Amino acid sequence: MFANPLAPEWLEAPAEANSLASTVWSRNAARSESGELTIAGVSASELVASFGTPLYVVDEADAVARATEIKGAFDTEFARIGSSVKVYYAGKAFLCTEVARWMTAVGLNIDVASAGEMAVALAAGVDASRLGFHGNNKSLSEIDRAVRAGIGPIVIDSVVEIGRVAEAAARHGRTQRVRLRINSGVHASTHEYLATAREDQKFGVPLTEAEAIVAQIRSHSSLEFVGIHSHIGSQIFDTAGFAEAARRLLELHARLSVAAPVPELNLGGGFGIAYTSADQALPVAELAASLANIVEAECARLEIPVPVIAIEPGRSIIGPSTTTLYTAGTIKDVLVDGEAVRKYVSVDGGMSDNLRTALYAADYSARLANRVSDAAPELVRIAGKHCEAGDIVVRAEYLPGDVEPGDIVAVPATGAYGWAMSNNYNYLARPPVVAVRDGKARIIVRGETENDLLSRDAGITPSGDSE
């Protein structure tokens, strides 16, 4: 197969462009006998006919299975070394009331990073004690609301938050459990914007100042210090960064334990997933075993008991479960440098429903969803409809060369930070989210309408009102 010279090195030219890579697509995605994409038994054309495009489609059984597998694997591996694990689903990846219920039903807690995320979890009926609260700039009202609700651990992100949380806890007659976020200085191998433990950034406190800051926390009778927290980044494919972070954190943990017990250690999340067939994500069992071995070895070296470990997976649970469906519109061949052609396939969404490509230069896969084709694969770039040259959904992929207007284009692995980062640029309404399971589909997040957008415009006189 001739490879287009415009294709990136990692993208192999396929013999055909219809197959669904099992590492990339949700587990219940398949081709029907007619060649149409189905997800959990519901065809792409059925979904589009019922809900339109763009459309986020969550494979519910797949999301629940991934959450169950992560909890089971970490429970098993840390029980092996004499400890236990608290798994927090990172709500920032994608949160709605249904997802909150799925996660807590299989034993996960939920990590929230704003009053809005907390409100969603509470509206889902999640006990506030099962929520962890993050954020580098929690407002006084957010802190007060969280403490009043009886929230679980609050992650202290700066010195100024100590007094704020302590005052709120005293005001509500509570002893508030807190963790301290440490900037470990470990540089994870990921995109610069996703590496969250570098020294020059907004999260956490320096490792060198941690002991003095913990002493301040312990000086408040309304606070209970339960452990330190670290998050080294996102979309990480190996455990080397976690190993170094665990070494540094456990050394600090050991020193802090001299003055008083420190029951927990939160290693954060950031476990990578496959967005393309070139990505090689660690199997969950291997990841859990590796992190357990790292913690066990470091605790043995330091001669300390293994603490309770907390982790915060989000992307690795919800990311692979979701596919976004689009309708193809304008299609044009563009001659690049006078020698190679890139086919631009423009769809009816874009950076308003998937900002990651523009923000992180993220790569995605794509397939025709309404049919298969024996046409020769051609290099395509799937573009959005926004007034930005950088409005790209999929930077490089091979699709059948006969792709045409009206085709349904499916982009997998869009569950994490797709809907969560969606926006109304160019006044596009945010798409609905549909859950599919056992041949049935239901809306779990209603799509916006133009009336929803106009309802916020204070210059519009509501219908029926007099001048």
C-alpha positions as CSV (number, residue, x, y, z in Angstrom):
1,M,0.0,0.0,0.0
2,F,1.4,3.4,-1.0
3,A,1.9,5.6,2.0
4,N,1.2,9.3,1.6
5,P,4.4,11.3,2.4
6,L,2.2,13.7,4.4
7,A,1.3,11.0,6.9
8,P,3.1,11.0,10.3
9,E,5.7,8.3,10.8
10,W,3.5,6.4,13.3
11,L,0.5,6.1,11.0
12,E,0.8,3.0,8.8
13,A,-1.0,2.9,5.5
14,P,-3.5,0.1,5.8
15,A,-4.6,-2.5,3.2
16,E,-8.1,-1.4,4.0
17,A,-9.6,1.3,6.2
18,N,-12.6,-0.4,7.7
19,S,-11.3,-2.5,10.7
20,L,-11.8,-1.4,14.3
21,A,-8.6,-1.7,16.4
22,S,-9.6,-3.4,19.6
23,T,-7.2,-1.4,21.7
24,V,-8.8,1.9,20.6
25,W,-12.6,1.2,20.3
26,S,-14.9,0.4,23.1
27,R,-15.3,-3.3,23.8
28,N,-18.9,-3.5,22.4
29,A,-18.1,-1.7,19.1
30,A,-18.4,-3.9,16.1
31,R,-19.3,-4.0,12.4
32,S,-22.7,-5.5,11.6
33,E,-23.3,-7.9,8.7
34,S,-24.0,-5.0,6.5
35,G,-20.8,-3.3,7.5
36,E,-22.3,-0.6,9.7
37,L,-20.7,0.4,13.0
38,T,-22.7,-0.8,16.0
39,I,-22.1,0.1,19.7
40,A,-23.6,-2.2,22.3
41,G,-26.0,-3.4,19.6
42,V,-27.2,0.0,18.4
43,S,-26.3,1.0,14.9
44,A,-24.7,4.3,14.0
45,S,-27.6,5.2,11.6
46,E,-30.1,4.5,14.4
47,L,-28.3,6.7,16.8
48,V,-28.0,9.5,14.2
49,A,-31.6,9.2,13.2
50,S,-32.7,9.5,16.8
51,F,-30.3,12.0,18.2
52,G,-28.5,13.8,15.3
53,T,-24.8,14.7,15.1
54,P,-22.5,15.5,16.6
55,L,-23.2,12.9,19.2
56,Y,-21.2,11.4,22.1
57,V,-22.1,7.7,22.5
58,V,-21.0,6.0,25.8
59,D,-20.7,2.3,25.9
60,E,-22.1,1.9,29.4
61,A,-21.1,-1.7,30.0
62,D,-17.5,-0.9,28.8
63,A,-17.2,2.1,31.2
64,V,-18.5,0.1,34.2
65,A,-16.3,-2.9,33.3
66,R,-13.1,-0.7,33.2
67,A,-14.0,0.9,36.5
68,T,-14.6,-2.6,38.0
69,E,-11.3,-3.9,36.6
70,I,-9.2,-1.1,37.9
71,K,-10.6,-1.4,41.4
72,G,-10.3,-5.2,41.3
73,A,-6.7,-5.2,40.0
74,F,-5.5,-2.6,42.6
75,D,-7.4,-4.2,45.4
76,T,-5.7,-7.5,44.6
77,E,-2.2,-6.2,44.2
78,F,-2.2,-4.0,47.3
79,A,-3.8,-6.6,49.4
80,R,-0.8,-8.8,48.3
81,I,1.6,-6.3,50.0
82,G,-0.5,-5.9,53.1
83,S,-2.4,-2.7,52.2
84,S,-5.5,-1.4,50.6
85,V,-6.5,1.1,47.9
86,K,-9.0,3.9,47.6
87,V,-10.0,4.5,44.0
88,Y,-11.3,7.9,43.1
89,Y,-12.9,8.4,39.7
90,A,-11.5,11.7,38.3
91,G,-14.8,13.5,37.6
92,K,-13.0,16.2,35.5
93,A,-12.6,13.7,32.7
94,F,-16.4,13.5,32.3
95,L,-19.1,13.7,35.0
96,C,-22.8,13.5,34.9
97,T,-25.2,12.0,37.4
98,E,-25.4,8.7,35.6
99,V,-21.7,8.3,35.4
100,A,-21.4,9.2,39.1
101,R,-23.9,6.4,39.9
102,W,-22.1,3.9,37.7
103,M,-18.8,4.6,39.5
104,T,-20.0,4.5,43.0
105,A,-22.1,1.4,42.4
106,V,-18.9,-0.6,41.7
107,G,-17.1,0.8,44.7
108,L,-15.3,3.9,43.5
109,N,-15.2,7.3,45.2
110,I,-15.3,10.4,43.1
111,D,-12.7,13.2,42.8
112,V,-14.2,16.7,42.1
113,A,-12.5,19.9,41.3
114,S,-15.2,22.6,41.6
115,A,-18.5,23.3,43.3
116,G,-20.2,22.4,40.0
117,E,-18.7,18.9,39.9
118,M,-19.5,18.5,43.6
119,A,-23.1,19.5,42.9
120,V,-23.4,16.9,40.1
121,A,-22.1,14.1,42.4
122,L,-24.4,15.2,45.2
123,A,-27.4,15.4,42.8
124,A,-26.6,11.8,41.8
125,G,-27.1,10.8,45.5
126,V,-23.4,10.2,46.2
127,D,-22.6,10.4,49.9
128,A,-20.4,13.5,50.3
129,S,-17.9,11.5,52.4
130,R,-17.1,9.6,49.2
131,L,-15.9,12.8,47.4
132,G,-12.4,14.2,47.3
133,F,-12.0,17.9,46.6
134,H,-9.2,19.2,44.4
135,G,-8.4,22.6,43.0
136,N,-5.6,25.2,43.0
137,N,-7.9,28.1,43.7
138,K,-10.9,26.9,45.7
139,S,-13.1,29.9,46.6
140,L,-14.2,30.6,50.2
141,S,-17.8,29.7,49.2
142,E,-16.6,26.4,47.6
143,I,-14.7,25.4,50.7
144,D,-17.6,26.3,53.0
145,R,-20.1,24.4,50.8
146,A,-17.8,21.3,50.8
147,V,-17.2,21.3,54.5
148,R,-20.9,21.9,55.3
149,A,-21.9,19.0,53.0
150,G,-19.5,16.6,54.9
151,I,-17.1,16.1,52.1
152,G,-14.3,13.6,52.2
153,P,-10.6,14.7,52.0
154,I,-9.9,18.2,50.8
155,V,-6.6,18.5,49.0
156,I,-4.7,21.5,50.3
157,D,-3.0,23.1,47.3
158,S,-1.3,26.1,48.9
159,V,-0.5,27.5,52.3
160,V,-3.3,30.0,52.2
161,E,-5.9,27.2,52.0
162,I,-4.9,25.9,55.4
163,G,-6.5,28.7,57.3
164,R,-9.5,28.8,55.0
165,V,-10.3,25.1,55.4
166,A,-9.6,25.2,59.1
167,E,-11.9,28.2,59.7
168,A,-14.7,26.6,57.7
169,A,-14.3,23.3,59.6
170,A,-14.4,25.1,63.0
171,R,-17.4,27.1,61.9
172,H,-19.4,23.9,61.1
173,G,-18.1,21.9,64.1
174,R,-16.2,19.4,62.0
175,T,-12.8,17.9,61.9
176,Q,-12.0,18.1,58.2
177,R,-9.7,15.5,56.7
178,V,-7.1,17.0,54.4
179,R,-4.3,15.9,52.1
180,L,-1.4,18.1,51.0
181,R,-0.6,18.2,47.3
182,I,3.2,18.0,46.7
183,N,5.0,19.2,43.7
184,S,7.4,16.3,43.5
185,G,9.5,17.7,40.6
186,V,9.0,14.5,38.6
187,H,8.7,15.2,34.9
188,A,6.3,12.7,33.4
189,S,6.8,11.9,29.7
190,T,3.7,13.6,28.3
191,H,2.6,16.8,26.7
192,E,4.0,19.9,28.4
193,Y,0.4,21.1,29.4
194,L,-0.3,17.7,30.9
195,A,2.8,17.4,33.1
196,T,1.6,18.7,36.4
197,A,4.5,18.1,38.8
198,R,7.1,20.4,37.3
199,E,8.5,23.1,39.5
200,D,7.3,26.1,37.5
201,Q,3.5,25.6,37.5
202,K,0.4,26.3,39.5
203,F,-0.2,23.1,41.4
204,G,0.9,22.0,44.8
205,V,3.7,23.0,47.2
206,P,7.4,22.4,46.8
207,L,8.7,19.1,48.3
208,T,11.3,21.1,50.3
209,E,8.6,23.1,52.1
210,A,6.2,20.2,52.8
211,E,7.3,19.4,56.3
212,A,6.8,22.9,57.6
213,I,3.5,23.2,55.8
214,V,2.3,19.9,57.3
215,A,3.3,21.3,60.8
216,Q,1.0,24.2,60.1
217,I,-1.9,21.9,59.1
218,R,-1.4,19.8,62.3
219,S,-1.5,23.0,64.4
220,H,-5.2,23.3,63.6
221,S,-7.5,21.2,65.8
222,S,-10.2,21.4,63.2
223,L,-8.0,19.6,60.6
224,E,-6.9,16.0,60.3
225,F,-3.9,15.5,58.1
226,V,-4.3,12.1,56.4
227,G,-1.5,12.1,53.9
228,I,0.3,13.7,50.9
229,H,-0.9,13.8,47.3
230,S,0.9,13.9,44.0
231,H,-0.2,14.0,40.4
232,I,2.7,13.9,37.9
233,G,0.7,14.3,34.7
234,S,-1.7,12.7,32.3
235,Q,-1.7,10.2,29.4
236,I,1.4,8.4,30.8
237,F,2.3,5.1,29.3
238,D,5.0,3.8,31.7
239,T,5.6,3.6,35.4
240,A,9.1,5.2,35.6
241,G,7.6,8.5,36.6
242,F,5.4,6.9,39.2
243,A,8.4,5.0,40.6
244,E,10.4,8.2,41.1
245,A,7.5,10.1,42.5
246,A,6.7,7.2,44.9
247,R,10.4,7.2,46.1
248,R,10.4,10.9,46.8
249,L,6.9,10.9,48.4
250,L,7.5,7.9,50.6
251,E,10.7,9.4,51.9
252,L,8.7,12.5,52.9
253,H,5.9,10.2,54.2
254,A,8.4,8.4,56.5
255,R,9.7,11.7,57.9
256,L,6.2,13.0,58.5
257,S,5.2,9.8,60.3
258,V,7.8,10.4,63.0
259,A,5.6,13.1,64.6
260,A,2.2,11.5,64.0
261,P,0.7,8.7,62.0
262,V,0.2,9.3,58.3
263,P,-2.3,6.7,57.1
264,E,-2.5,7.4,53.4
265,L,-0.5,8.2,50.3
266,N,-2.3,9.5,47.1
267,L,-0.3,8.7,43.9
268,G,-2.8,10.5,41.6
269,G,-3.8,9.2,38.2
270,G,-2.9,10.0,34.6
271,F,-2.8,6.4,33.3
272,G,-2.7,6.6,29.5
273,I,-5.1,5.1,26.9
274,A,-4.8,4.2,23.2
275,Y,-6.1,6.9,20.9
276,T,-4.5,5.3,17.9
277,S,-3.3,1.9,17.0
278,A,0.3,3.2,17.6
279,D,-0.4,3.8,21.3
280,Q,0.5,1.0,23.7
281,A,-1.3,1.5,27.0
282,L,-0.3,-0.7,30.0
283,P,-2.8,-3.4,30.8
284,V,-4.5,-2.6,34.1
285,A,-3.2,-5.8,35.9
286,E,0.3,-4.9,34.9
287,L,0.0,-1.3,36.0
288,A,-1.4,-2.3,39.4
289,A,1.2,-4.9,40.0
290,S,4.0,-2.5,39.0
291,L,2.8,0.2,41.3
292,A,2.3,-2.2,44.2
293,N,5.9,-3.5,43.7
294,I,7.3,0.0,43.6
295,V,5.5,1.0,46.9
296,E,6.4,-2.3,48.6
297,A,10.1,-2.0,47.7
298,E,10.3,1.7,48.9
299,C,8.5,1.0,52.1
300,A,10.9,-2.0,52.8
301,R,13.9,0.3,52.1
302,L,12.6,2.9,54.5
303,E,11.4,0.3,57.0
304,I,7.9,1.8,57.3
305,P,4.5,0.1,57.0
306,V,2.8,0.3,53.6
307,P,0.2,3.1,53.8
308,V,-3.3,3.0,52.3
309,I,-2.8,4.1,48.7
310,A,-5.2,6.3,46.8
311,I,-5.4,6.6,43.0
312,E,-7.4,8.9,40.7
313,P,-8.1,7.3,37.3
314,G,-10.5,9.1,35.0
315,R,-9.4,9.0,31.4
316,S,-8.5,5.2,31.6
317,I,-12.1,4.5,32.6
318,I,-14.3,6.8,30.6
319,G,-12.0,7.6,27.6
320,P,-12.1,4.4,25.6
321,S,-15.8,3.9,26.3
322,T,-17.0,6.8,24.2
323,T,-17.3,7.4,20.5
324,T,-18.3,10.7,18.8
325,L,-20.4,10.5,15.7
326,Y,-20.3,13.3,13.0
327,T,-21.8,13.8,9.6
328,A,-19.4,14.6,6.8
329,G,-20.0,17.7,4.8
330,T,-17.5,19.5,2.6
331,I,-14.8,17.3,1.2
332,K,-11.8,18.7,-0.7
333,D,-8.4,17.5,-1.9
334,V,-5.6,19.9,-1.0
335,L,-2.3,19.8,-2.9
336,V,0.5,20.3,-0.4
337,D,4.0,21.4,-1.5
338,G,3.0,20.7,-5.1
339,E,3.5,16.9,-4.7
340,A,1.1,15.2,-2.3
341,V,-2.6,15.4,-1.7
342,R,-4.3,15.6,1.7
343,K,-8.1,15.0,1.6
344,Y,-10.0,17.4,4.0
345,V,-13.2,15.9,5.4
346,S,-15.1,18.6,7.2
347,V,-17.7,17.5,9.8
348,D,-20.5,19.2,11.7
349,G,-18.6,19.6,14.9
350,G,-15.0,20.4,15.8
351,M,-13.2,22.2,18.5
352,S,-16.5,22.9,20.3
353,D,-17.0,19.2,21.1
354,N,-13.3,18.1,21.1
355,L,-10.8,20.7,22.1
356,R,-7.9,18.3,22.8
357,T,-6.6,18.2,19.2
358,A,-6.2,22.0,19.1
359,L,-5.1,22.3,22.7
360,Y,-2.6,19.4,22.9
361,A,-2.0,18.4,19.3
362,A,-3.7,15.1,20.3
363,D,-4.0,12.3,17.8
364,Y,-7.2,10.4,17.2
365,S,-8.5,7.6,14.9
366,A,-11.6,7.6,12.7
367,R,-13.7,5.2,10.6
368,L,-16.7,5.5,8.4
369,A,-19.6,4.3,10.6
370,N,-22.5,3.9,8.1
371,R,-20.8,1.5,5.8
372,V,-17.6,-0.3,4.8
373,S,-15.9,0.3,1.5
374,D,-13.4,-1.5,-0.7
375,A,-12.1,1.9,-2.1
376,A,-8.4,2.4,-1.7
377,P,-7.5,4.2,1.6
378,E,-6.5,7.8,1.3
379,L,-4.9,10.1,3.9
380,V,-7.5,12.4,5.4
381,R,-7.6,15.2,7.9
382,I,-11.0,15.5,9.6
383,A,-11.7,19.2,10.2
384,G,-14.4,21.0,12.1
385,K,-16.7,23.8,11.0
386,H,-15.3,26.6,13.1
387,C,-13.6,29.7,11.9
388,E,-10.1,28.5,12.9
389,A,-7.4,26.9,10.9
390,G,-6.5,24.9,14.0
391,D,-10.1,23.5,14.2
392,I,-9.0,19.9,13.6
393,V,-10.7,16.7,15.0
394,V,-8.4,14.1,13.6
395,R,-5.0,15.3,12.2
396,A,-4.1,12.2,10.2
397,E,-6.0,9.0,9.3
398,Y,-6.6,6.8,6.4
399,L,-10.3,6.5,5.3
400,P,-11.7,4.9,2.1
401,G,-11.1,7.3,-0.8
402,D,-14.8,7.3,-1.6
403,V,-15.8,9.1,1.6
404,E,-18.6,11.5,0.6
405,P,-20.9,14.1,2.1
406,G,-23.6,12.5,4.3
407,D,-21.3,9.7,5.5
408,I,-21.3,9.2,9.3
409,V,-17.7,9.5,10.6
410,A,-16.9,7.9,14.0
411,V,-14.1,9.0,16.2
412,P,-13.3,6.6,19.1
413,A,-11.8,7.2,22.6
414,T,-13.5,10.6,23.1
415,G,-15.0,10.0,26.6
416,A,-12.3,11.9,28.5
417,Y,-12.2,15.7,28.1
418,G,-14.5,15.8,25.1
419,W,-17.8,16.8,26.6
420,A,-16.0,18.1,29.7
421,M,-14.2,20.7,27.6
422,S,-17.0,21.4,25.2
423,N,-17.9,25.0,24.4
424,N,-20.1,27.2,22.4
425,Y,-17.6,28.7,20.0
426,N,-19.3,30.2,17.0
427,Y,-22.5,29.6,18.9
428,L,-22.6,25.9,18.3
429,A,-24.8,24.1,20.8
430,R,-23.1,21.4,22.8
431,P,-24.1,17.9,21.7
432,P,-26.0,15.4,23.8
433,V,-24.5,12.4,25.4
434,V,-26.2,9.0,24.9
435,A,-25.5,5.8,26.8
436,V,-26.0,2.5,24.9
437,R,-26.4,-0.9,26.5
438,D,-27.9,-4.2,25.4
439,G,-29.3,-2.7,22.1
440,K,-30.9,0.3,23.7
441,A,-29.9,4.0,23.8
442,R,-30.9,6.7,26.2
443,I,-29.9,10.3,26.7
444,I,-27.8,10.9,29.9
445,V,-26.9,14.6,29.1
446,R,-29.4,16.6,27.1
447,G,-28.0,18.4,24.1
448,E,-28.3,22.2,24.0
449,T,-30.6,24.0,21.6
450,E,-30.3,27.5,20.1
451,N,-33.0,28.6,22.5
452,D,-30.7,27.5,25.4
453,L,-28.0,29.7,23.9
454,L,-30.3,32.6,23.4
455,S,-31.8,32.3,26.9
456,R,-28.6,33.7,28.4
457,D,-28.5,36.8,26.2
458,A,-29.8,39.6,28.3
459,G,-30.6,41.7,25.2
460,I,-33.4,39.4,24.1
461,T,-36.9,40.1,25.3
462,P,-38.5,36.9,26.5
463,S,-41.5,35.8,24.4
464,G,-44.7,37.1,25.8
465,D,-43.1,40.0,27.7
466,S,-44.3,43.5,26.9
467,E,-41.9,46.4,26.1
